[in-house]
Amino acid sequence: MRQIRNFMQHFFNPLHVYCRLQDLGVNAPTAQRMSRAYERYLWRFIW
């Protein structure tokens, strides 16, 4: 169970989200804004 939690915590980490957006071709400033918004509005409620 701990492994699943660790995986999900890593996968939904704002920095990980930023990196995946970059991999999808989103430019850096836009990816930063999106990951910041994600961190502010979703990440805090998830963890």
PyMOL Python script that loads the backbone (N, CA, C, O; Angstrom):
from pymol import cmd

cmd.read_pdbstr("""\
ATOM      1  N   MET A   1       0.821  -1.191   0.000  1.00  0.00           N
ATOM      2  CA  MET A   1       0.000   0.000   0.000  1.00  0.00           C
ATOM      3  C   MET A   1       0.870   1.262   0.000  1.00  0.00           C
ATOM      4  O   MET A   1       0.519   2.255  -0.637  1.00  0.00           O
ATOM      5  N   ARG A   2       1.986   1.227   0.703  1.00  0.00           N
ATOM      6  CA  ARG A   2       2.880   2.372   0.757  1.00  0.00           C
ATOM      7  C   ARG A   2       3.470   2.663  -0.615  1.00  0.00           C
ATOM      8  O   ARG A   2       3.681   3.824  -0.968  1.00  0.00           O
ATOM      9  N   GLN A   3       3.738   1.616  -1.392  1.00  0.00           N
ATOM     10  CA  GLN A   3       4.310   1.814  -2.728  1.00  0.00           C
ATOM     11  C   GLN A   3       3.331   2.544  -3.637  1.00  0.00           C
ATOM     12  O   GLN A   3       3.722   3.413  -4.417  1.00  0.00           O
ATOM     13  N   ILE A   4       2.075   2.190  -3.531  1.00  0.00           N
ATOM     14  CA  ILE A   4       1.055   2.856  -4.351  1.00  0.00           C
ATOM     15  C   ILE A   4       0.955   4.324  -3.961  1.00  0.00           C
ATOM     16  O   ILE A   4       0.886   5.200  -4.822  1.00  0.00           O
ATOM     17  N   ARG A   5       0.948   4.587  -2.659  1.00  0.00           N
ATOM     18  CA  ARG A   5       0.868   5.967  -2.191  1.00  0.00           C
ATOM     19  C   ARG A   5       2.087   6.765  -2.653  1.00  0.00           C
ATOM     20  O   ARG A   5       1.942   7.901  -3.103  1.00  0.00           O
ATOM     21  N   ASN A   6       3.259   6.199  -2.552  1.00  0.00           N
ATOM     22  CA  ASN A   6       4.478   6.888  -2.992  1.00  0.00           C
ATOM     23  C   ASN A   6       4.446   7.171  -4.486  1.00  0.00           C
ATOM     24  O   ASN A   6       4.832   8.252  -4.930  1.00  0.00           O
ATOM     25  N   PHE A   7       3.983   6.196  -5.256  1.00  0.00           N
ATOM     26  CA  PHE A   7       3.877   6.395  -6.706  1.00  0.00           C
ATOM     27  C   PHE A   7       2.909   7.524  -7.026  1.00  0.00           C
ATOM     28  O   PHE A   7       3.219   8.403  -7.829  1.00  0.00           O
ATOM     29  N   MET A   8       1.749   7.502  -6.405  1.00  0.00           N
ATOM     30  CA  MET A   8       0.746   8.536  -6.680  1.00  0.00           C
ATOM     31  C   MET A   8       1.233   9.905  -6.215  1.00  0.00           C
ATOM     32  O   MET A   8       0.983  10.909  -6.882  1.00  0.00           O
ATOM     33  N   GLN A   9       1.920   9.955  -5.085  1.00  0.00           N
ATOM     34  CA  GLN A   9       2.436  11.219  -4.597  1.00  0.00           C
ATOM     35  C   GLN A   9       3.470  11.780  -5.572  1.00  0.00           C
ATOM     36  O   GLN A   9       3.504  12.985  -5.820  1.00  0.00           O
ATOM     37  N   HIS A  10       4.306  10.913  -6.119  1.00  0.00           N
ATOM     38  CA  HIS A  10       5.284  11.360  -7.117  1.00  0.00           C
ATOM     39  C   HIS A  10       4.592  11.770  -8.412  1.00  0.00           C
ATOM     40  O   HIS A  10       4.904  12.815  -8.983  1.00  0.00           O
ATOM     41  N   PHE A  11       3.668  10.960  -8.867  1.00  0.00           N
ATOM     42  CA  PHE A  11       3.014  11.189 -10.156  1.00  0.00           C
ATOM     43  C   PHE A  11       2.220  12.490 -10.165  1.00  0.00           C
ATOM     44  O   PHE A  11       2.178  13.180 -11.183  1.00  0.00           O
ATOM     45  N   PHE A  12       1.593  12.830  -9.049  1.00  0.00           N
ATOM     46  CA  PHE A  12       0.769  14.027  -8.978  1.00  0.00           C
ATOM     47  C   PHE A  12       1.514  15.229  -8.396  1.00  0.00           C
ATOM     48  O   PHE A  12       0.906  16.269  -8.145  1.00  0.00           O
ATOM     49  N   ASN A  13       2.809  15.095  -8.181  1.00  0.00           N
ATOM     50  CA  ASN A  13       3.640  16.186  -7.693  1.00  0.00           C
ATOM     51  C   ASN A  13       3.657  17.309  -8.732  1.00  0.00           C
ATOM     52  O   ASN A  13       3.778  17.034  -9.926  1.00  0.00           O
ATOM     53  N   PRO A  14       3.538  18.574  -8.301  1.00  0.00           N
ATOM     54  CA  PRO A  14       3.524  19.687  -9.258  1.00  0.00           C
ATOM     55  C   PRO A  14       4.759  19.743 -10.168  1.00  0.00           C
ATOM     56  O   PRO A  14       4.643  20.108 -11.339  1.00  0.00           O
ATOM     57  N   LEU A  15       5.916  19.394  -9.654  1.00  0.00           N
ATOM     58  CA  LEU A  15       7.106  19.392 -10.498  1.00  0.00           C
ATOM     59  C   LEU A  15       7.004  18.307 -11.570  1.00  0.00           C
ATOM     60  O   LEU A  15       7.418  18.517 -12.710  1.00  0.00           O
ATOM     61  N   HIS A  16       6.463  17.168 -11.210  1.00  0.00           N
ATOM     62  CA  HIS A  16       6.269  16.094 -12.176  1.00  0.00           C
ATOM     63  C   HIS A  16       5.264  16.541 -13.249  1.00  0.00           C
ATOM     64  O   HIS A  16       5.457  16.280 -14.437  1.00  0.00           O
ATOM     65  N   VAL A  17       4.208  17.205 -12.823  1.00  0.00           N
ATOM     66  CA  VAL A  17       3.212  17.718 -13.770  1.00  0.00           C
ATOM     67  C   VAL A  17       3.870  18.703 -14.733  1.00  0.00           C
ATOM     68  O   VAL A  17       3.619  18.662 -15.937  1.00  0.00           O
ATOM     69  N   TYR A  18       4.710  19.586 -14.202  1.00  0.00           N
ATOM     70  CA  TYR A  18       5.432  20.546 -15.044  1.00  0.00           C
ATOM     71  C   TYR A  18       6.286  19.820 -16.087  1.00  0.00           C
ATOM     72  O   TYR A  18       6.268  20.173 -17.266  1.00  0.00           O
ATOM     73  N   CYS A  19       7.025  18.815 -15.651  1.00  0.00           N
ATOM     74  CA  CYS A  19       7.888  18.067 -16.575  1.00  0.00           C
ATOM     75  C   CYS A  19       7.085  17.353 -17.646  1.00  0.00           C
ATOM     76  O   CYS A  19       7.489  17.326 -18.808  1.00  0.00           O
ATOM     77  N   ARG A  20       5.954  16.776 -17.272  1.00  0.00           N
ATOM     78  CA  ARG A  20       5.132  16.088 -18.262  1.00  0.00           C
ATOM     79  C   ARG A  20       4.528  17.076 -19.245  1.00  0.00           C
ATOM     80  O   ARG A  20       4.391  16.756 -20.426  1.00  0.00           O
ATOM     81  N   LEU A  21       4.163  18.269 -18.789  1.00  0.00           N
ATOM     82  CA  LEU A  21       3.667  19.292 -19.714  1.00  0.00           C
ATOM     83  C   LEU A  21       4.750  19.679 -20.707  1.00  0.00           C
ATOM     84  O   LEU A  21       4.473  19.866 -21.892  1.00  0.00           O
ATOM     85  N   GLN A  22       5.978  19.797 -20.233  1.00  0.00           N
ATOM     86  CA  GLN A  22       7.110  20.104 -21.114  1.00  0.00           C
ATOM     87  C   GLN A  22       7.283  18.984 -22.145  1.00  0.00           C
ATOM     88  O   GLN A  22       7.533  19.253 -23.319  1.00  0.00           O
ATOM     89  N   ASP A  23       7.150  17.739 -21.707  1.00  0.00           N
ATOM     90  CA  ASP A  23       7.272  16.607 -22.625  1.00  0.00           C
ATOM     91  C   ASP A  23       6.187  16.627 -23.701  1.00  0.00           C
ATOM     92  O   ASP A  23       6.398  16.151 -24.816  1.00  0.00           O
ATOM     93  N   LEU A  24       5.027  17.180 -23.356  1.00  0.00           N
ATOM     94  CA  LEU A  24       3.927  17.257 -24.309  1.00  0.00           C
ATOM     95  C   LEU A  24       4.076  18.433 -25.278  1.00  0.00           C
ATOM     96  O   LEU A  24       3.284  18.580 -26.208  1.00  0.00           O
ATOM     97  N   GLY A  25       5.099  19.272 -25.055  1.00  0.00           N
ATOM     98  CA  GLY A  25       5.354  20.370 -25.973  1.00  0.00           C
ATOM     99  C   GLY A  25       4.837  21.720 -25.524  1.00  0.00           C
ATOM    100  O   GLY A  25       4.853  22.676 -26.299  1.00  0.00           O
ATOM    101  N   VAL A  26       4.381  21.816 -24.290  1.00  0.00           N
ATOM    102  CA  VAL A  26       3.919  23.099 -23.759  1.00  0.00           C
ATOM    103  C   VAL A  26       5.153  23.938 -23.443  1.00  0.00           C
ATOM    104  O   VAL A  26       6.107  23.438 -22.847  1.00  0.00           O
ATOM    105  N   ASN A  27       5.139  25.219 -23.840  1.00  0.00           N
ATOM    106  CA  ASN A  27       6.315  26.045 -23.578  1.00  0.00           C
ATOM    107  C   ASN A  27       6.480  26.292 -22.074  1.00  0.00           C
ATOM    108  O   ASN A  27       5.524  26.159 -21.311  1.00  0.00           O
ATOM    109  N   ALA A  28       7.687  26.649 -21.657  1.00  0.00           N
ATOM    110  CA  ALA A  28       8.045  26.723 -20.239  1.00  0.00           C
ATOM    111  C   ALA A  28       7.182  27.695 -19.431  1.00  0.00           C
ATOM    112  O   ALA A  28       6.689  27.309 -18.372  1.00  0.00           O
ATOM    113  N   PRO A  29       6.977  28.937 -19.881  1.00  0.00           N
ATOM    114  CA  PRO A  29       6.156  29.851 -19.070  1.00  0.00           C
ATOM    115  C   PRO A  29       4.715  29.361 -18.870  1.00  0.00           C
ATOM    116  O   PRO A  29       4.149  29.501 -17.785  1.00  0.00           O
ATOM    117  N   THR A  30       4.140  28.796 -19.911  1.00  0.00           N
ATOM    118  CA  THR A  30       2.779  28.283 -19.802  1.00  0.00           C
ATOM    119  C   THR A  30       2.733  27.075 -18.874  1.00  0.00           C
ATOM    120  O   THR A  30       1.820  26.954 -18.057  1.00  0.00           O
ATOM    121  N   ALA A  31       3.701  26.193 -18.994  1.00  0.00           N
ATOM    122  CA  ALA A  31       3.761  25.021 -18.123  1.00  0.00           C
ATOM    123  C   ALA A  31       3.946  25.441 -16.668  1.00  0.00           C
ATOM    124  O   ALA A  31       3.374  24.824 -15.770  1.00  0.00           O
ATOM    125  N   GLN A  32       4.735  26.476 -16.429  1.00  0.00           N
ATOM    126  CA  GLN A  32       4.920  26.978 -15.064  1.00  0.00           C
ATOM    127  C   GLN A  32       3.613  27.508 -14.497  1.00  0.00           C
ATOM    128  O   GLN A  32       3.252  27.198 -13.361  1.00  0.00           O
ATOM    129  N   ARG A  33       2.908  28.300 -15.279  1.00  0.00           N
ATOM    130  CA  ARG A  33       1.632  28.850 -14.812  1.00  0.00           C
ATOM    131  C   ARG A  33       0.635  27.737 -14.527  1.00  0.00           C
ATOM    132  O   ARG A  33      -0.086  27.781 -13.530  1.00  0.00           O
ATOM    133  N   MET A  34       0.594  26.744 -15.398  1.00  0.00           N
ATOM    134  CA  MET A  34      -0.345  25.646 -15.208  1.00  0.00           C
ATOM    135  C   MET A  34       0.004  24.823 -13.977  1.00  0.00           C
ATOM    136  O   MET A  34      -0.888  24.443 -13.217  1.00  0.00           O
ATOM    137  N   SER A  35       1.283  24.543 -13.768  1.00  0.00           N
ATOM    138  CA  SER A  35       1.664  23.742 -12.613  1.00  0.00           C
ATOM    139  C   SER A  35       1.499  24.529 -11.312  1.00  0.00           C
ATOM    140  O   SER A  35       1.186  23.943 -10.275  1.00  0.00           O
ATOM    141  N   ARG A  36       1.704  25.846 -11.353  1.00  0.00           N
ATOM    142  CA  ARG A  36       1.446  26.673 -10.161  1.00  0.00           C
ATOM    143  C   ARG A  36      -0.036  26.670  -9.807  1.00  0.00           C
ATOM    144  O   ARG A  36      -0.404  26.535  -8.640  1.00  0.00           O
ATOM    145  N   ALA A  37      -0.874  26.820 -10.816  1.00  0.00           N
ATOM    146  CA  ALA A  37      -2.321  26.785 -10.574  1.00  0.00           C
ATOM    147  C   ALA A  37      -2.729  25.417 -10.038  1.00  0.00           C
ATOM    148  O   ALA A  37      -3.535  25.323  -9.112  1.00  0.00           O
ATOM    149  N   TYR A  38      -2.179  24.375 -10.613  1.00  0.00           N
ATOM    150  CA  TYR A  38      -2.451  23.020 -10.131  1.00  0.00           C
ATOM    151  C   TYR A  38      -2.045  22.887  -8.667  1.00  0.00           C
ATOM    152  O   TYR A  38      -2.786  22.324  -7.861  1.00  0.00           O
ATOM    153  N   GLU A  39      -0.855  23.412  -8.323  1.00  0.00           N
ATOM    154  CA  GLU A  39      -0.370  23.309  -6.946  1.00  0.00           C
ATOM    155  C   GLU A  39      -1.274  24.075  -5.990  1.00  0.00           C
ATOM    156  O   GLU A  39      -1.593  23.583  -4.908  1.00  0.00           O
ATOM    157  N   ARG A  40      -1.683  25.260  -6.376  1.00  0.00           N
ATOM    158  CA  ARG A  40      -2.515  26.085  -5.495  1.00  0.00           C
ATOM    159  C   ARG A  40      -3.909  25.517  -5.288  1.00  0.00           C
ATOM    160  O   ARG A  40      -4.417  25.492  -4.167  1.00  0.00           O
ATOM    161  N   TYR A  41      -4.522  25.063  -6.366  1.00  0.00           N
ATOM    162  CA  TYR A  41      -5.937  24.727  -6.291  1.00  0.00           C
ATOM    163  C   TYR A  41      -6.241  23.247  -6.132  1.00  0.00           C
ATOM    164  O   TYR A  41      -7.324  22.901  -5.660  1.00  0.00           O
ATOM    165  N   LEU A  42      -5.321  22.355  -6.511  1.00  0.00           N
ATOM    166  CA  LEU A  42      -5.611  20.929  -6.400  1.00  0.00           C
ATOM    167  C   LEU A  42      -4.665  20.172  -5.478  1.00  0.00           C
ATOM    168  O   LEU A  42      -5.110  19.383  -4.644  1.00  0.00           O
ATOM    169  N   TRP A  43      -3.385  20.403  -5.620  1.00  0.00           N
ATOM    170  CA  TRP A  43      -2.390  19.638  -4.868  1.00  0.00           C
ATOM    171  C   TRP A  43      -2.611  19.724  -3.359  1.00  0.00           C
ATOM    172  O   TRP A  43      -2.522  18.715  -2.660  1.00  0.00           O
ATOM    173  N   ARG A  44      -2.894  20.903  -2.865  1.00  0.00           N
ATOM    174  CA  ARG A  44      -3.092  21.089  -1.418  1.00  0.00           C
ATOM    175  C   ARG A  44      -4.282  20.301  -0.906  1.00  0.00           C
ATOM    176  O   ARG A  44      -4.280  19.847   0.239  1.00  0.00           O
ATOM    177  N   PHE A  45      -5.294  20.133  -1.735  1.00  0.00           N
ATOM    178  CA  PHE A  45      -6.475  19.379  -1.311  1.00  0.00           C
ATOM    179  C   PHE A  45      -6.288  17.874  -1.448  1.00  0.00           C
ATOM    180  O   PHE A  45      -6.895  17.095  -0.714  1.00  0.00           O
ATOM    181  N   ILE A  46      -5.447  17.474  -2.390  1.00  0.00           N
ATOM    182  CA  ILE A  46      -5.193  16.049  -2.600  1.00  0.00           C
ATOM    183  C   ILE A  46      -4.343  15.492  -1.471  1.00  0.00           C
ATOM    184  O   ILE A  46      -4.665  14.438  -0.923  1.00  0.00           O
ATOM    185  N   TRP A  47      -3.261  16.181  -1.112  1.00  0.00           N
ATOM    186  CA  TRP A  47      -2.357  15.687  -0.073  1.00  0.00           C
ATOM    187  C   TRP A  47      -2.445  16.597   1.109  1.00  0.00           C
ATOM    188  O   TRP A  47      -1.766  16.374   2.112  1.00  0.00           O
TER     189      TRP A  47
END
""", "prot")
cmd.dss("prot")
cmd.show_as("cartoon", "prot")
cmd.util.cbc("prot")
cmd.orient("prot")
